[in-house]
Each structure stands twice: as structure tokens, then as C-alpha cells.
Amino acid sequence: MPFHQFTVPALPVLLPLGFTLMVLAAVLLHRRGLLTPSRLGVAWLAGWYAVAVFGATMLPMRLAWGPGAGYFEPGRLVLEPVVGMRPLDFMLNIAMTVPLAAVLHVSFGVRDVRRVVLCGFLLSLTIESVQAILAVTLHGDRWADVNDLMSNTLGAYFGYLAFRRLMRFARFRRAVENCSFARTGRDTPAAVR
């Protein structure tokens, strides 16, 4: 079997994905009877946030397989916390998940800190697991790093704290609730009295 190499480029994947999510958001909001310009704008921002996270963590992706593809580089799996931490990467990973609390609030109605932090942890765990699997099986060029898992989870927590503080302001809270398209108990006819 010959040696194979393939690179998944960023823009040819991310741009169609982003535009597809924009169309999907418009269709789903229309079907649910929730289509307004503000909700559509927020849905588009949430979709492009997801695309940005996917692009920042996965693309471009270089893969290789077959004889001659090389050997697995154990250094691509960083399993010791803090020891191999790069401070700038740690801060950037925190910043990446700060918006997650707002996205979860308007998109899915997630409002409590445990669920936001759990979602941040699971999102990061998924990213790091995929990066590790690709590094081990297809000689992927990304690093699977336990420090990223910690910083992403911390970013989700900080994002929750910041979003919660902003929600104390009545104007901000009204704007968020007007843009929210998550189904909650308040959306059901039985809850309206």
C-alpha cells in the first residue's frame, strides 16, 4: 500500500459550512414561527461562532497514512497539566469559549452554571479527543493537550460569570430575551396566563 497524504483546507470547508448554517437557521426559525431579524442575526452569529471554533481547532488538517507515512509522535499528546503549558495558548483557549454561555443561553435556553461549564468541558473533550485520535491514527498535525481542556472549561465558566453580570442590566436582559430562540417553559401556551 503506498503512502498517502491529504490536507483538508480551511476556507473551502468553513465558508460553505457557515453559509449552510445560515440557511438552516433561517429555515428552522421560520418553521418554529420565531423568525425575526434579531433572532436571525443572533442565530447567524452563533453559527459563525461554531464555524470559528471548528476552524481554530481542526483546520487546516494534514493527514497521512500508509507505509512511509511516518511514526506517531508522542509529543502531540500533552497529558501533563501545566508542565508543557504555553501561556499564550492557554489565554487564547480561555477566550475561545467565553462566548459559549451566551450562545447556549439564546440557542438552547441553558441558564445554569453547571450546564454551561459541562458543555464547555464536553466541547473541549470532544475537540481534544478528535485531535488525539487523528494524531495517533492518521498522523494529524494537531496537538491534543490537557491544558486546552482546562482552559476551555475555565473560559466557559468565565463567560458564564460575565454573561450573568451583564444580564443584571435590564436593557441588556431585554435585548437578549428578544433575540433568544430557545424553547423554554415561558414559550408554551400553558405557561402564559
Secondary structure, DSSP 8 states (H G I E B T S, - for coil): ---EEEEE-SHHHHHHHHHHHHHHHHHHHHHTT---HHHHHHHHHHHHHHHHHHHHHH-SEEEEESTTS----GGGEE-STTTT--HHHHHHHHHHHTTHHHHHHHHH---SHHHHHHHHHHHHHHHHHHHHHHHHHH--S--EEHHHHHHHHHHHHHHHHHHHHHTTSHHHHHHHHHH-----GGGSGGG--
